Amino acid sequence: MSYPLQILASAEIEISEAFNFYEGKVIGLGRRFLDSVDRSFSIISKSPEIYARKNKAFRACPLKNFPFLIFYAIEKECIVIYSIFNTSQDPVNWP
């Protein structure tokens, strides 16, 4: 069973900003970043409980090959994506 994903607007902005950053560094790297996000979304949708809780409200899925965590919560038959967090930032800023 797959759960539907709801991606908050703030998370969409974080994805777009990261894409633009990586694409600005190397053509095609932004696309690889988006592919990694999509693969992680697929895993989260199919098995949302496999990733550890970072606090009472959120779980965190690390992106493969990129320094980001996807913060999400399981809410009433739906997965809500709250943040695509760059791990080089201060963890105090986690959602």
PyMOL Python script that loads the backbone (N, CA, C, O; Angstrom):
from pymol import cmd

cmd.read_pdbstr("""\
ATOM      1  N   MET A   1       0.843  -1.181   0.000  1.00  0.00           N
ATOM      2  CA  MET A   1       0.000   0.000   0.000  1.00  0.00           C
ATOM      3  C   MET A   1       0.887   1.243   0.000  1.00  0.00           C
ATOM      4  O   MET A   1       1.845   1.329   0.768  1.00  0.00           O
ATOM      5  N   SER A   2       0.573   2.176  -0.839  1.00  0.00           N
ATOM      6  CA  SER A   2       1.275   3.450  -0.876  1.00  0.00           C
ATOM      7  C   SER A   2       0.389   4.533  -0.289  1.00  0.00           C
ATOM      8  O   SER A   2      -0.818   4.574  -0.529  1.00  0.00           O
ATOM      9  N   TYR A   3       1.011   5.403   0.479  1.00  0.00           N
ATOM     10  CA  TYR A   3       0.298   6.536   1.052  1.00  0.00           C
ATOM     11  C   TYR A   3       0.464   7.739   0.140  1.00  0.00           C
ATOM     12  O   TYR A   3       1.538   7.932  -0.430  1.00  0.00           O
ATOM     13  N   PRO A   4      -0.576   8.555  -0.011  1.00  0.00           N
ATOM     14  CA  PRO A   4      -0.417   9.771  -0.807  1.00  0.00           C
ATOM     15  C   PRO A   4       0.497  10.762  -0.078  1.00  0.00           C
ATOM     16  O   PRO A   4       0.530  10.813   1.152  1.00  0.00           O
ATOM     17  N   LEU A   5       1.231  11.539  -0.861  1.00  0.00           N
ATOM     18  CA  LEU A   5       2.115  12.562  -0.300  1.00  0.00           C
ATOM     19  C   LEU A   5       1.507  13.940  -0.480  1.00  0.00           C
ATOM     20  O   LEU A   5       0.958  14.263  -1.533  1.00  0.00           O
ATOM     21  N   GLN A   6       1.615  14.738   0.557  1.00  0.00           N
ATOM     22  CA  GLN A   6       1.256  16.149   0.485  1.00  0.00           C
ATOM     23  C   GLN A   6       2.536  16.924   0.758  1.00  0.00           C
ATOM     24  O   GLN A   6       3.114  16.796   1.837  1.00  0.00           O
ATOM     25  N   ILE A   7       2.981  17.714  -0.188  1.00  0.00           N
ATOM     26  CA  ILE A   7       4.227  18.468  -0.046  1.00  0.00           C
ATOM     27  C   ILE A   7       3.872  19.924   0.222  1.00  0.00           C
ATOM     28  O   ILE A   7       3.248  20.586  -0.607  1.00  0.00           O
ATOM     29  N   LEU A   8       4.276  20.412   1.387  1.00  0.00           N
ATOM     30  CA  LEU A   8       3.974  21.796   1.736  1.00  0.00           C
ATOM     31  C   LEU A   8       4.710  22.757   0.812  1.00  0.00           C
ATOM     32  O   LEU A   8       5.777  22.440   0.287  1.00  0.00           O
ATOM     33  N   ALA A   9       4.127  23.932   0.623  1.00  0.00           N
ATOM     34  CA  ALA A   9       4.710  24.934  -0.270  1.00  0.00           C
ATOM     35  C   ALA A   9       6.132  25.292   0.151  1.00  0.00           C
ATOM     36  O   ALA A   9       6.991  25.502  -0.705  1.00  0.00           O
ATOM     37  N   SER A  10       6.390  25.364   1.444  1.00  0.00           N
ATOM     38  CA  SER A  10       7.737  25.697   1.918  1.00  0.00           C
ATOM     39  C   SER A  10       8.750  24.625   1.507  1.00  0.00           C
ATOM     40  O   SER A  10       9.894  24.948   1.188  1.00  0.00           O
ATOM     41  N   ALA A  11       8.341  23.360   1.513  1.00  0.00           N
ATOM     42  CA  ALA A  11       9.222  22.275   1.077  1.00  0.00           C
ATOM     43  C   ALA A  11       9.450  22.353  -0.436  1.00  0.00           C
ATOM     44  O   ALA A  11      10.556  22.094  -0.910  1.00  0.00           O
ATOM     45  N   GLU A  12       8.422  22.704  -1.183  1.00  0.00           N
ATOM     46  CA  GLU A  12       8.570  22.874  -2.637  1.00  0.00           C
ATOM     47  C   GLU A  12       9.597  23.964  -2.940  1.00  0.00           C
ATOM     48  O   GLU A  12      10.405  23.825  -3.858  1.00  0.00           O
ATOM     49  N   ILE A  13       9.562  25.040  -2.171  1.00  0.00           N
ATOM     50  CA  ILE A  13      10.526  26.131  -2.360  1.00  0.00           C
ATOM     51  C   ILE A  13      11.937  25.646  -2.055  1.00  0.00           C
ATOM     52  O   ILE A  13      12.875  25.983  -2.777  1.00  0.00           O
ATOM     53  N   GLU A  14      12.100  24.858  -0.992  1.00  0.00           N
ATOM     54  CA  GLU A  14      13.425  24.322  -0.651  1.00  0.00           C
ATOM     55  C   GLU A  14      13.949  23.412  -1.756  1.00  0.00           C
ATOM     56  O   GLU A  14      15.138  23.440  -2.072  1.00  0.00           O
ATOM     57  N   ILE A  15      13.078  22.613  -2.338  1.00  0.00           N
ATOM     58  CA  ILE A  15      13.474  21.743  -3.449  1.00  0.00           C
ATOM     59  C   ILE A  15      13.924  22.586  -4.637  1.00  0.00           C
ATOM     60  O   ILE A  15      14.958  22.307  -5.244  1.00  0.00           O
ATOM     61  N   SER A  16      13.155  23.605  -4.964  1.00  0.00           N
ATOM     62  CA  SER A  16      13.480  24.474  -6.096  1.00  0.00           C
ATOM     63  C   SER A  16      14.804  25.208  -5.882  1.00  0.00           C
ATOM     64  O   SER A  16      15.613  25.318  -6.803  1.00  0.00           O
ATOM     65  N   GLU A  17      15.020  25.707  -4.672  1.00  0.00           N
ATOM     66  CA  GLU A  17      16.264  26.413  -4.377  1.00  0.00           C
ATOM     67  C   GLU A  17      17.466  25.477  -4.483  1.00  0.00           C
ATOM     68  O   GLU A  17      18.501  25.855  -5.033  1.00  0.00           O
ATOM     69  N   ALA A  18      17.335  24.263  -3.960  1.00  0.00           N
ATOM     70  CA  ALA A  18      18.433  23.295  -4.041  1.00  0.00           C
ATOM     71  C   ALA A  18      18.697  22.904  -5.493  1.00  0.00           C
ATOM     72  O   ALA A  18      19.851  22.802  -5.909  1.00  0.00           O
ATOM     73  N   PHE A  19      17.624  22.684  -6.269  1.00  0.00           N
ATOM     74  CA  PHE A  19      17.785  22.368  -7.689  1.00  0.00           C
ATOM     75  C   PHE A  19      18.575  23.471  -8.390  1.00  0.00           C
ATOM     76  O   PHE A  19      19.536  23.197  -9.108  1.00  0.00           O
ATOM     77  N   ASN A  20      18.165  24.713  -8.176  1.00  0.00           N
ATOM     78  CA  ASN A  20      18.838  25.841  -8.832  1.00  0.00           C
ATOM     79  C   ASN A  20      20.302  25.934  -8.410  1.00  0.00           C
ATOM     80  O   ASN A  20      21.166  26.220  -9.239  1.00  0.00           O
ATOM     81  N   PHE A  21      20.589  25.699  -7.140  1.00  0.00           N
ATOM     82  CA  PHE A  21      21.966  25.728  -6.653  1.00  0.00           C
ATOM     83  C   PHE A  21      22.801  24.665  -7.363  1.00  0.00           C
ATOM     84  O   PHE A  21      23.865  24.971  -7.900  1.00  0.00           O
ATOM     85  N   TYR A  22      22.330  23.426  -7.370  1.00  0.00           N
ATOM     86  CA  TYR A  22      23.103  22.335  -7.971  1.00  0.00           C
ATOM     87  C   TYR A  22      23.207  22.477  -9.480  1.00  0.00           C
ATOM     88  O   TYR A  22      24.254  22.191 -10.061  1.00  0.00           O
ATOM     89  N   GLU A  23      22.142  22.911 -10.110  1.00  0.00           N
ATOM     90  CA  GLU A  23      22.177  23.078 -11.569  1.00  0.00           C
ATOM     91  C   GLU A  23      23.141  24.203 -11.952  1.00  0.00           C
ATOM     92  O   GLU A  23      23.765  24.166 -13.013  1.00  0.00           O
ATOM     93  N   GLY A  24      23.253  25.201 -11.073  1.00  0.00           N
ATOM     94  CA  GLY A  24      24.201  26.291 -11.299  1.00  0.00           C
ATOM     95  C   GLY A  24      25.646  25.851 -11.154  1.00  0.00           C
ATOM     96  O   GLY A  24      26.540  26.463 -11.739  1.00  0.00           O
ATOM     97  N   LYS A  25      25.885  24.806 -10.389  1.00  0.00           N
ATOM     98  CA  LYS A  25      27.240  24.276 -10.201  1.00  0.00           C
ATOM     99  C   LYS A  25      27.671  23.414 -11.384  1.00  0.00           C
ATOM    100  O   LYS A  25      28.755  23.597 -11.939  1.00  0.00           O
ATOM    101  N   VAL A  26      26.808  22.473 -11.761  1.00  0.00           N
ATOM    102  CA  VAL A  26      27.108  21.544 -12.858  1.00  0.00           C
ATOM    103  C   VAL A  26      25.791  21.229 -13.575  1.00  0.00           C
ATOM    104  O   VAL A  26      24.827  20.800 -12.942  1.00  0.00           O
ATOM    105  N   ILE A  27      25.752  21.436 -14.869  1.00  0.00           N
ATOM    106  CA  ILE A  27      24.557  21.116 -15.640  1.00  0.00           C
ATOM    107  C   ILE A  27      24.224  19.636 -15.434  1.00  0.00           C
ATOM    108  O   ILE A  27      25.086  18.775 -15.607  1.00  0.00           O
ATOM    109  N   GLY A  28      22.986  19.345 -15.067  1.00  0.00           N
ATOM    110  CA  GLY A  28      22.542  17.973 -14.847  1.00  0.00           C
ATOM    111  C   GLY A  28      22.566  17.555 -13.385  1.00  0.00           C
ATOM    112  O   GLY A  28      21.893  16.595 -13.009  1.00  0.00           O
ATOM    113  N   LEU A  29      23.327  18.256 -12.557  1.00  0.00           N
ATOM    114  CA  LEU A  29      23.377  17.900 -11.134  1.00  0.00           C
ATOM    115  C   LEU A  29      22.057  18.216 -10.445  1.00  0.00           C
ATOM    116  O   LEU A  29      21.648  17.504  -9.528  1.00  0.00           O
ATOM    117  N   GLY A  30      21.398  19.264 -10.876  1.00  0.00           N
ATOM    118  CA  GLY A  30      20.077  19.590 -10.333  1.00  0.00           C
ATOM    119  C   GLY A  30      19.074  18.482 -10.633  1.00  0.00           C
ATOM    120  O   GLY A  30      18.253  18.131  -9.785  1.00  0.00           O
ATOM    121  N   ARG A  31      19.146  17.940 -11.831  1.00  0.00           N
ATOM    122  CA  ARG A  31      18.268  16.819 -12.216  1.00  0.00           C
ATOM    123  C   ARG A  31      18.551  15.593 -11.351  1.00  0.00           C
ATOM    124  O   ARG A  31      17.624  14.896 -10.939  1.00  0.00           O
ATOM    125  N   ARG A  32      19.825  15.329 -11.075  1.00  0.00           N
ATOM    126  CA  ARG A  32      20.178  14.202 -10.198  1.00  0.00           C
ATOM    127  C   ARG A  32      19.634  14.421  -8.792  1.00  0.00           C
ATOM    128  O   ARG A  32      19.200  13.475  -8.135  1.00  0.00           O
ATOM    129  N   PHE A  33      19.659  15.672  -8.330  1.00  0.00           N
ATOM    130  CA  PHE A  33      19.082  15.995  -7.023  1.00  0.00           C
ATOM    131  C   PHE A  33      17.585  15.686  -7.017  1.00  0.00           C
ATOM    132  O   PHE A  33      17.083  15.058  -6.085  1.00  0.00           O
ATOM    133  N   LEU A  34      16.872  16.127  -8.056  1.00  0.00           N
ATOM    134  CA  LEU A  34      15.429  15.868  -8.136  1.00  0.00           C
ATOM    135  C   LEU A  34      15.130  14.370  -8.214  1.00  0.00           C
ATOM    136  O   LEU A  34      14.158  13.899  -7.623  1.00  0.00           O
ATOM    137  N   ASP A  35      15.957  13.628  -8.935  1.00  0.00           N
ATOM    138  CA  ASP A  35      15.782  12.172  -9.012  1.00  0.00           C
ATOM    139  C   ASP A  35      15.936  11.536  -7.636  1.00  0.00           C
ATOM    140  O   ASP A  35      15.191  10.623  -7.280  1.00  0.00           O
ATOM    141  N   SER A  36      16.904  12.020  -6.866  1.00  0.00           N
ATOM    142  CA  SER A  36      17.116  11.502  -5.509  1.00  0.00           C
ATOM    143  C   SER A  36      15.914  11.821  -4.619  1.00  0.00           C
ATOM    144  O   SER A  36      15.481  10.981  -3.830  1.00  0.00           O
ATOM    145  N   VAL A  37      15.387  13.017  -4.747  1.00  0.00           N
ATOM    146  CA  VAL A  37      14.185  13.398  -3.978  1.00  0.00           C
ATOM    147  C   VAL A  37      13.026  12.493  -4.367  1.00  0.00           C
ATOM    148  O   VAL A  37      12.321  11.988  -3.492  1.00  0.00           O
ATOM    149  N   ASP A  38      12.814  12.278  -5.661  1.00  0.00           N
ATOM    150  CA  ASP A  38      11.710  11.428  -6.132  1.00  0.00           C
ATOM    151  C   ASP A  38      11.842   9.995  -5.623  1.00  0.00           C
ATOM    152  O   ASP A  38      10.854   9.392  -5.203  1.00  0.00           O
ATOM    153  N   ARG A  39      13.056   9.447  -5.659  1.00  0.00           N
ATOM    154  CA  ARG A  39      13.263   8.089  -5.137  1.00  0.00           C
ATOM    155  C   ARG A  39      12.940   8.024  -3.648  1.00  0.00           C
ATOM    156  O   ARG A  39      12.304   7.077  -3.188  1.00  0.00           O
ATOM    157  N   SER A  40      13.374   9.019  -2.906  1.00  0.00           N
ATOM    158  CA  SER A  40      13.087   9.050  -1.470  1.00  0.00           C
ATOM    159  C   SER A  40      11.594   9.202  -1.214  1.00  0.00           C
ATOM    160  O   SER A  40      11.058   8.567  -0.306  1.00  0.00           O
ATOM    161  N   PHE A  41      10.921  10.027  -1.991  1.00  0.00           N
ATOM    162  CA  PHE A  41       9.469  10.166  -1.842  1.00  0.00           C
ATOM    163  C   PHE A  41       8.775   8.826  -2.074  1.00  0.00           C
ATOM    164  O   PHE A  41       7.833   8.481  -1.361  1.00  0.00           O
ATOM    165  N   SER A  42       9.237   8.075  -3.064  1.00  0.00           N
ATOM    166  CA  SER A  42       8.650   6.766  -3.355  1.00  0.00           C
ATOM    167  C   SER A  42       8.824   5.815  -2.169  1.00  0.00           C
ATOM    168  O   SER A  42       7.889   5.109  -1.790  1.00  0.00           O
ATOM    169  N   ILE A  43      10.018   5.802  -1.589  1.00  0.00           N
ATOM    170  CA  ILE A  43      10.271   4.939  -0.434  1.00  0.00           C
ATOM    171  C   ILE A  43       9.399   5.357   0.744  1.00  0.00           C
ATOM    172  O   ILE A  43       8.787   4.515   1.401  1.00  0.00           O
ATOM    173  N   ILE A  44       9.347   6.653   1.007  1.00  0.00           N
ATOM    174  CA  ILE A  44       8.534   7.161   2.113  1.00  0.00           C
ATOM    175  C   ILE A  44       7.073   6.789   1.912  1.00  0.00           C
ATOM    176  O   ILE A  44       6.401   6.376   2.857  1.00  0.00           O
ATOM    177  N   SER A  45       6.583   6.931   0.701  1.00  0.00           N
ATOM    178  CA  SER A  45       5.189   6.625   0.396  1.00  0.00           C
ATOM    179  C   SER A  45       4.856   5.157   0.645  1.00  0.00           C
ATOM    180  O   SER A  45       3.772   4.838   1.132  1.00  0.00           O
ATOM    181  N   LYS A  46       5.787   4.267   0.312  1.00  0.00           N
ATOM    182  CA  LYS A  46       5.547   2.828   0.448  1.00  0.00           C
ATOM    183  C   LYS A  46       5.808   2.315   1.858  1.00  0.00           C
ATOM    184  O   LYS A  46       5.122   1.403   2.320  1.00  0.00           O
ATOM    185  N   SER A  47       6.784   2.888   2.544  1.00  0.00           N
ATOM    186  CA  SER A  47       7.184   2.398   3.875  1.00  0.00           C
ATOM    187  C   SER A  47       7.512   3.572   4.796  1.00  0.00           C
ATOM    188  O   SER A  47       8.672   3.758   5.162  1.00  0.00           O
ATOM    189  N   PRO A  48       6.527   4.354   5.170  1.00  0.00           N
ATOM    190  CA  PRO A  48       6.803   5.589   5.915  1.00  0.00           C
ATOM    191  C   PRO A  48       7.410   5.391   7.302  1.00  0.00           C
ATOM    192  O   PRO A  48       8.007   6.320   7.845  1.00  0.00           O
ATOM    193  N   GLU A  49       7.272   4.222   7.874  1.00  0.00           N
ATOM    194  CA  GLU A  49       7.753   4.024   9.239  1.00  0.00           C
ATOM    195  C   GLU A  49       9.188   3.503   9.314  1.00  0.00           C
ATOM    196  O   GLU A  49       9.688   3.257  10.411  1.00  0.00           O
ATOM    197  N   ILE A  50       9.864   3.330   8.171  1.00  0.00           N
ATOM    198  CA  ILE A  50      11.220   2.771   8.231  1.00  0.00           C
ATOM    199  C   ILE A  50      12.265   3.780   8.697  1.00  0.00           C
ATOM    200  O   ILE A  50      13.333   3.384   9.162  1.00  0.00           O
ATOM    201  N   TYR A  51      11.981   5.061   8.584  1.00  0.00           N
ATOM    202  CA  TYR A  51      12.953   6.065   9.003  1.00  0.00           C
ATOM    203  C   TYR A  51      12.706   6.494  10.444  1.00  0.00           C
ATOM    204  O   TYR A  51      11.568   6.538  10.911  1.00  0.00           O
ATOM    205  N   ALA A  52      13.783   6.804  11.127  1.00  0.00           N
ATOM    206  CA  ALA A  52      13.727   7.150  12.550  1.00  0.00           C
ATOM    207  C   ALA A  52      13.037   8.487  12.787  1.00  0.00           C
ATOM    208  O   ALA A  52      13.048   9.388  11.948  1.00  0.00           O
ATOM    209  N   ARG A  53      12.444   8.570  13.953  1.00  0.00           N
ATOM    210  CA  ARG A  53      11.882   9.850  14.393  1.00  0.00           C
ATOM    211  C   ARG A  53      13.029  10.748  14.849  1.00  0.00           C
ATOM    212  O   ARG A  53      13.945  10.308  15.543  1.00  0.00           O
ATOM    213  N   LYS A  54      12.961  11.998  14.449  1.00  0.00           N
ATOM    214  CA  LYS A  54      13.942  12.981  14.919  1.00  0.00           C
ATOM    215  C   LYS A  54      13.414  13.726  16.145  1.00  0.00           C
ATOM    216  O   LYS A  54      14.183  14.272  16.936  1.00  0.00           O
ATOM    217  N   ASN A  55      12.112  13.737  16.281  1.00  0.00           N
ATOM    218  CA  ASN A  55      11.431  14.256  17.461  1.00  0.00           C
ATOM    219  C   ASN A  55      10.032  13.639  17.475  1.00  0.00           C
ATOM    220  O   ASN A  55       9.746  12.757  16.666  1.00  0.00           O
ATOM    221  N   LYS A  56       9.175  14.077  18.358  1.00  0.00           N
ATOM    222  CA  LYS A  56       7.853  13.444  18.456  1.00  0.00           C
ATOM    223  C   LYS A  56       7.028  13.612  17.181  1.00  0.00           C
ATOM    224  O   LYS A  56       6.232  12.736  16.841  1.00  0.00           O
ATOM    225  N   ALA A  57       7.209  14.710  16.485  1.00  0.00           N
ATOM    226  CA  ALA A  57       6.346  15.008  15.338  1.00  0.00           C
ATOM    227  C   ALA A  57       6.875  14.502  14.001  1.00  0.00           C
ATOM    228  O   ALA A  57       6.085  14.141  13.128  1.00  0.00           O
ATOM    229  N   PHE A  58       8.204  14.468  13.820  1.00  0.00           N
ATOM    230  CA  PHE A  58       8.753  14.237  12.490  1.00  0.00           C
ATOM    231  C   PHE A  58       9.687  13.039  12.406  1.00  0.00           C
ATOM    232  O   PHE A  58      10.370  12.681  13.366  1.00  0.00           O
ATOM    233  N   ARG A  59       9.693  12.436  11.229  1.00  0.00           N
ATOM    234  CA  ARG A  59      10.680  11.431  10.842  1.00  0.00           C
ATOM    235  C   ARG A  59      11.589  12.096   9.811  1.00  0.00           C
ATOM    236  O   ARG A  59      11.225  13.108   9.213  1.00  0.00           O
ATOM    237  N   ALA A  60      12.774  11.517   9.610  1.00  0.00           N
ATOM    238  CA  ALA A  60      13.717  12.113   8.661  1.00  0.00           C
ATOM    239  C   ALA A  60      14.315  11.046   7.760  1.00  0.00           C
ATOM    240  O   ALA A  60      14.825  10.026   8.225  1.00  0.00           O
ATOM    241  N   CYS A  61      14.241  11.304   6.467  1.00  0.00           N
ATOM    242  CA  CYS A  61      14.804  10.415   5.449  1.00  0.00           C
ATOM    243  C   CYS A  61      16.005  11.116   4.821  1.00  0.00           C
ATOM    244  O   CYS A  61      15.860  12.201   4.257  1.00  0.00           O
ATOM    245  N   PRO A  62      17.198  10.505   4.912  1.00  0.00           N
ATOM    246  CA  PRO A  62      18.360  11.118   4.264  1.00  0.00           C
ATOM    247  C   PRO A  62      18.313  10.915   2.749  1.00  0.00           C
ATOM    248  O   PRO A  62      17.929   9.850   2.264  1.00  0.00           O
ATOM    249  N   LEU A  63      18.709  11.950   2.016  1.00  0.00           N
ATOM    250  CA  LEU A  63      18.807  11.819   0.559  1.00  0.00           C
ATOM    251  C   LEU A  63      20.115  11.133   0.206  1.00  0.00           C
ATOM    252  O   LEU A  63      21.158  11.415   0.796  1.00  0.00           O
ATOM    253  N   LYS A  64      20.050  10.241  -0.752  1.00  0.00           N
ATOM    254  CA  LYS A  64      21.259   9.569  -1.220  1.00  0.00           C
ATOM    255  C   LYS A  64      22.091  10.549  -2.053  1.00  0.00           C
ATOM    256  O   LYS A  64      21.573  11.199  -2.961  1.00  0.00           O
ATOM    257  N   ASN A  65      23.370  10.645  -1.738  1.00  0.00           N
ATOM    258  CA  ASN A  65      24.348  11.454  -2.473  1.00  0.00           C
ATOM    259  C   ASN A  65      24.205  12.968  -2.298  1.00  0.00           C
ATOM    260  O   ASN A  65      24.927  13.722  -2.950  1.00  0.00           O
ATOM    261  N   PHE A  66      23.306  13.428  -1.449  1.00  0.00           N
ATOM    262  CA  PHE A  66      23.139  14.858  -1.219  1.00  0.00           C
ATOM    263  C   PHE A  66      22.961  15.093   0.278  1.00  0.00           C
ATOM    264  O   PHE A  66      22.367  14.264   0.969  1.00  0.00           O
ATOM    265  N   PRO A  67      23.474  16.227   0.789  1.00  0.00           N
ATOM    266  CA  PRO A  67      23.419  16.481   2.231  1.00  0.00           C
ATOM    267  C   PRO A  67      22.088  17.081   2.694  1.00  0.00           C
ATOM    268  O   PRO A  67      22.039  18.198   3.209  1.00  0.00           O
ATOM    269  N   PHE A  68      21.025  16.323   2.500  1.00  0.00           N
ATOM    270  CA  PHE A  68      19.688  16.785   2.862  1.00  0.00           C
ATOM    271  C   PHE A  68      18.931  15.705   3.617  1.00  0.00           C
ATOM    272  O   PHE A  68      19.170  14.511   3.435  1.00  0.00           O
ATOM    273  N   LEU A  69      18.010  16.148   4.471  1.00  0.00           N
ATOM    274  CA  LEU A  69      17.049  15.270   5.131  1.00  0.00           C
ATOM    275  C   LEU A  69      15.660  15.704   4.713  1.00  0.00           C
ATOM    276  O   LEU A  69      15.370  16.898   4.634  1.00  0.00           O
ATOM    277  N   ILE A  70      14.800  14.732   4.444  1.00  0.00           N
ATOM    278  CA  ILE A  70      13.388  15.020   4.187  1.00  0.00           C
ATOM    279  C   ILE A  70      12.657  14.819   5.503  1.00  0.00           C
ATOM    280  O   ILE A  70      12.593  13.703   6.020  1.00  0.00           O
ATOM    281  N   PHE A  71      12.111  15.890   6.042  1.00  0.00           N
ATOM    282  CA  PHE A  71      11.321  15.802   7.270  1.00  0.00           C
ATOM    283  C   PHE A  71       9.855  15.623   6.899  1.00  0.00           C
ATOM    284  O   PHE A  71       9.297  16.390   6.115  1.00  0.00           O
ATOM    285  N   TYR A  72       9.248  14.602   7.477  1.00  0.00           N
ATOM    286  CA  TYR A  72       7.853  14.305   7.155  1.00  0.00           C
ATOM    287  C   TYR A  72       7.137  13.748   8.377  1.00  0.00           C
ATOM    288  O   TYR A  72       7.754  13.364   9.370  1.00  0.00           O
ATOM    289  N   ALA A  73       5.813  13.718   8.267  1.00  0.00           N
ATOM    290  CA  ALA A  73       4.980  13.148   9.323  1.00  0.00           C
ATOM    291  C   ALA A  73       3.894  12.298   8.685  1.00  0.00           C
ATOM    292  O   ALA A  73       3.432  12.575   7.578  1.00  0.00           O
ATOM    293  N   ILE A  74       3.502  11.265   9.401  1.00  0.00           N
ATOM    294  CA  ILE A  74       2.397  10.406   8.965  1.00  0.00           C
ATOM    295  C   ILE A  74       1.143  10.960   9.615  1.00  0.00           C
ATOM    296  O   ILE A  74       1.011  10.972  10.839  1.00  0.00           O
ATOM    297  N   GLU A  75       0.234  11.414   8.786  1.00  0.00           N
ATOM    298  CA  GLU A  75      -0.970  12.072   9.299  1.00  0.00           C
ATOM    299  C   GLU A  75      -2.212  11.532   8.596  1.00  0.00           C
ATOM    300  O   GLU A  75      -2.410  11.773   7.406  1.00  0.00           O
ATOM    301  N   LYS A  76      -3.032  10.813   9.320  1.00  0.00           N
ATOM    302  CA  LYS A  76      -4.344  10.367   8.829  1.00  0.00           C
ATOM    303  C   LYS A  76      -4.316   9.845   7.395  1.00  0.00           C
ATOM    304  O   LYS A  76      -4.900  10.451   6.497  1.00  0.00           O
ATOM    305  N   GLU A  77      -3.637   8.723   7.183  1.00  0.00           N
ATOM    306  CA  GLU A  77      -3.610   8.081   5.862  1.00  0.00           C
ATOM    307  C   GLU A  77      -2.902   8.911   4.794  1.00  0.00           C
ATOM    308  O   GLU A  77      -3.129   8.711   3.601  1.00  0.00           O
ATOM    309  N   CYS A  78      -2.060   9.829   5.211  1.00  0.00           N
ATOM    310  CA  CYS A  78      -1.347  10.696   4.278  1.00  0.00           C
ATOM    311  C   CYS A  78       0.032  10.990   4.859  1.00  0.00           C
ATOM    312  O   CYS A  78       0.199  11.028   6.078  1.00  0.00           O
ATOM    313  N   ILE A  79       1.003  11.195   4.004  1.00  0.00           N
ATOM    314  CA  ILE A  79       2.336  11.603   4.413  1.00  0.00           C
ATOM    315  C   ILE A  79       2.484  13.080   4.058  1.00  0.00           C
ATOM    316  O   ILE A  79       2.288  13.474   2.908  1.00  0.00           O
ATOM    317  N   VAL A  80       2.830  13.889   5.050  1.00  0.00           N
ATOM    318  CA  VAL A  80       3.026  15.319   4.819  1.00  0.00           C
ATOM    319  C   VAL A  80       4.523  15.607   4.848  1.00  0.00           C
ATOM    320  O   VAL A  80       5.205  15.336   5.836  1.00  0.00           O
ATOM    321  N   ILE A  81       5.017  16.160   3.750  1.00  0.00           N
ATOM    322  CA  ILE A  81       6.423  16.544   3.635  1.00  0.00           C
ATOM    323  C   ILE A  81       6.532  17.992   4.114  1.00  0.00           C
ATOM    324  O   ILE A  81       5.976  18.907   3.507  1.00  0.00           O
ATOM    325  N   TYR A  82       7.262  18.178   5.219  1.00  0.00           N
ATOM    326  CA  TYR A  82       7.381  19.501   5.824  1.00  0.00           C
ATOM    327  C   TYR A  82       8.616  20.268   5.366  1.00  0.00           C
ATOM    328  O   TYR A  82       8.569  21.488   5.212  1.00  0.00           O
ATOM    329  N   SER A  83       9.715  19.562   5.148  1.00  0.00           N
ATOM    330  CA  SER A  83      10.945  20.266   4.825  1.00  0.00           C
ATOM    331  C   SER A  83      11.921  19.353   4.097  1.00  0.00           C
ATOM    332  O   SER A  83      11.970  18.146   4.334  1.00  0.00           O
ATOM    333  N   ILE A  84      12.696  19.962   3.206  1.00  0.00           N
ATOM    334  CA  ILE A  84      13.855  19.331   2.596  1.00  0.00           C
ATOM    335  C   ILE A  84      15.019  20.130   3.159  1.00  0.00           C
ATOM    336  O   ILE A  84      15.368  21.195   2.648  1.00  0.00           O
ATOM    337  N   PHE A  85      15.620  19.595   4.230  1.00  0.00           N
ATOM    338  CA  PHE A  85      16.545  20.361   5.063  1.00  0.00           C
ATOM    339  C   PHE A  85      17.997  20.075   4.694  1.00  0.00           C
ATOM    340  O   PHE A  85      18.428  18.922   4.663  1.00  0.00           O
ATOM    341  N   ASN A  86      18.742  21.143   4.416  1.00  0.00           N
ATOM    342  CA  ASN A  86      20.163  21.018   4.116  1.00  0.00           C
ATOM    343  C   ASN A  86      20.902  20.780   5.424  1.00  0.00           C
ATOM    344  O   ASN A  86      20.847  21.615   6.327  1.00  0.00           O
ATOM    345  N   THR A  87      21.590  19.657   5.533  1.00  0.00           N
ATOM    346  CA  THR A  87      22.232  19.284   6.795  1.00  0.00           C
ATOM    347  C   THR A  87      23.441  20.147   7.133  1.00  0.00           C
ATOM    348  O   THR A  87      23.983  20.019   8.230  1.00  0.00           O
ATOM    349  N   SER A  88      23.881  21.016   6.235  1.00  0.00           N
ATOM    350  CA  SER A  88      24.951  21.932   6.572  1.00  0.00           C
ATOM    351  C   SER A  88      24.437  23.099   7.423  1.00  0.00           C
ATOM    352  O   SER A  88      25.220  23.879   7.965  1.00  0.00           O
ATOM    353  N   GLN A  89      23.106  23.204   7.531  1.00  0.00           N
ATOM    354  CA  GLN A  89      22.507  24.228   8.391  1.00  0.00           C
ATOM    355  C   GLN A  89      22.534  23.771   9.836  1.00  0.00           C
ATOM    356  O   GLN A  89      22.729  22.589  10.119  1.00  0.00           O
ATOM    357  N   ASP A  90      22.345  24.684  10.723  1.00  0.00           N
ATOM    358  CA  ASP A  90      22.321  24.397  12.151  1.00  0.00           C
ATOM    359  C   ASP A  90      21.112  23.511  12.484  1.00  0.00           C
ATOM    360  O   ASP A  90      19.987  23.869  12.136  1.00  0.00           O
ATOM    361  N   PRO A  91      21.314  22.369  13.147  1.00  0.00           N
ATOM    362  CA  PRO A  91      20.185  21.494  13.498  1.00  0.00           C
ATOM    363  C   PRO A  91      19.140  22.169  14.378  1.00  0.00           C
ATOM    364  O   PRO A  91      18.015  21.682  14.488  1.00  0.00           O
ATOM    365  N   VAL A  92      19.499  23.274  14.996  1.00  0.00           N
ATOM    366  CA  VAL A  92      18.520  24.032  15.782  1.00  0.00           C
ATOM    367  C   VAL A  92      17.375  24.483  14.875  1.00  0.00           C
ATOM    368  O   VAL A  92      16.259  24.700  15.347  1.00  0.00           O
ATOM    369  N   ASN A  93      17.642  24.623  13.590  1.00  0.00           N
ATOM    370  CA  ASN A  93      16.631  25.093  12.629  1.00  0.00           C
ATOM    371  C   ASN A  93      15.750  23.969  12.090  1.00  0.00           C
ATOM    372  O   ASN A  93      14.888  24.218  11.248  1.00  0.00           O
ATOM    373  N   TRP A  94      15.952  22.718  12.566  1.00  0.00           N
ATOM    374  CA  TRP A  94      15.079  21.644  12.105  1.00  0.00           C
ATOM    375  C   TRP A  94      13.632  22.001  12.368  1.00  0.00           C
ATOM    376  O   TRP A  94      13.323  22.727  13.312  1.00  0.00           O
ATOM    377  N   PRO A  95      12.750  21.491  11.535  1.00  0.00           N
ATOM    378  CA  PRO A  95      11.322  21.781  11.777  1.00  0.00           C
ATOM    379  C   PRO A  95      10.856  21.206  13.096  1.00  0.00           C
ATOM    380  O   PRO A  95       9.688  21.356  13.456  1.00  0.00           O
TER     381      PRO A  95
END
""", "prot")
cmd.dss("prot")
cmd.show_as("cartoon", "prot")
cmd.util.cbc("prot")
cmd.orient("prot")
